[in-house]
Amino acid sequence: MNERQIEDLFSFYGYSDLYNRFKTPIYVTGLLDNIETETLEDFFDTFSFEDHRPLFDEFRYWFRYFLVTNKSLNPYEESCFIPFR
């Protein structure tokens, strides 16, 4: 996904404020570099951040948790391996 697609998805799900706060850490950590659009959509369909303003580390934790527990991912795909940064 490119930066514009990421921004559009955050905005579509009502998380423009999160994107504005997290765009630099997302870029620096590479958290969404090899992630498909559908994966981020599924994550936002599953998790909600409407009741609080998470820090980036919390967002990253829940996103990685989602990736590990998502049964639709093939464990041998490159996008499943997310190194700790």
C-alpha positions as CSV (number, residue, x, y, z in Angstrom):
1,M,0.0,0.0,0.0
2,N,1.2,3.5,-0.7
3,E,0.8,6.4,1.7
4,R,-2.3,7.8,0.0
5,Q,-4.1,4.4,0.2
6,I,-3.2,4.2,3.9
7,E,-4.5,7.7,4.5
8,D,-7.7,7.0,2.6
9,L,-8.4,3.9,4.6
10,F,-7.8,5.6,8.0
11,S,-10.1,8.4,6.8
12,F,-12.8,6.0,5.5
13,Y,-13.0,4.3,8.9
14,G,-13.1,7.6,10.8
15,Y,-9.5,7.6,12.0
16,S,-8.1,10.6,10.2
17,D,-6.8,11.9,13.6
18,L,-5.0,8.7,14.2
19,Y,-3.4,8.8,10.8
20,N,-2.2,12.3,11.3
21,R,-0.6,11.3,14.6
22,F,0.8,8.0,13.4
23,K,1.9,8.7,9.8
24,T,5.5,9.3,10.7
25,P,5.8,6.3,13.0
26,I,4.1,4.1,10.4
27,Y,6.6,5.2,7.8
28,V,9.6,4.9,10.1
29,T,8.7,1.4,11.5
30,G,7.5,0.1,8.1
31,L,4.5,-1.3,9.9
32,L,2.3,-1.2,6.8
33,D,4.9,-1.6,4.1
34,N,4.0,-5.1,2.9
35,I,0.4,-5.1,4.0
36,E,-2.5,-5.6,1.6
37,T,-5.4,-3.1,1.6
38,E,-7.8,-5.9,2.6
39,T,-5.8,-6.7,5.7
40,L,-6.0,-3.1,7.0
41,E,-9.7,-3.0,6.2
42,D,-10.2,-6.3,8.1
43,F,-8.2,-4.9,11.1
44,F,-10.4,-1.7,11.2
45,D,-13.5,-3.9,10.9
46,T,-12.3,-6.0,13.9
47,F,-10.8,-3.3,16.2
48,S,-12.2,0.0,17.3
49,F,-10.3,3.0,18.7
50,E,-13.3,5.3,19.0
51,D,-13.4,5.2,22.8
52,H,-9.8,6.3,23.4
53,R,-6.8,7.8,21.8
54,P,-4.1,5.0,21.7
55,L,-0.4,5.7,21.5
56,F,1.3,4.3,18.5
57,D,2.8,1.4,20.4
58,E,-0.6,0.3,21.4
59,F,-1.9,0.5,17.8
60,R,1.1,-1.4,16.6
61,Y,0.6,-4.1,19.3
62,W,-3.0,-4.7,18.3
63,F,-2.2,-4.6,14.6
64,R,0.5,-7.2,15.0
65,Y,-1.8,-9.3,17.3
66,F,-4.4,-9.2,14.5
67,L,-1.9,-10.4,11.9
68,V,-0.7,-13.3,14.1
69,T,-4.3,-14.4,14.9
70,N,-5.8,-13.8,11.5
71,K,-6.5,-17.3,10.2
72,S,-6.8,-16.2,6.6
73,L,-3.1,-15.4,6.4
74,N,-0.7,-18.0,5.1
75,P,2.0,-18.4,7.8
76,Y,4.6,-18.7,5.0
77,E,3.8,-15.4,3.3
78,E,6.4,-12.6,3.6
79,S,3.7,-10.2,5.0
80,C,3.3,-12.4,8.0
81,F,6.8,-11.9,9.2
82,I,7.0,-8.6,10.9
83,P,10.4,-8.0,12.5
84,F,10.5,-6.2,15.8
85,R,11.7,-2.6,15.4
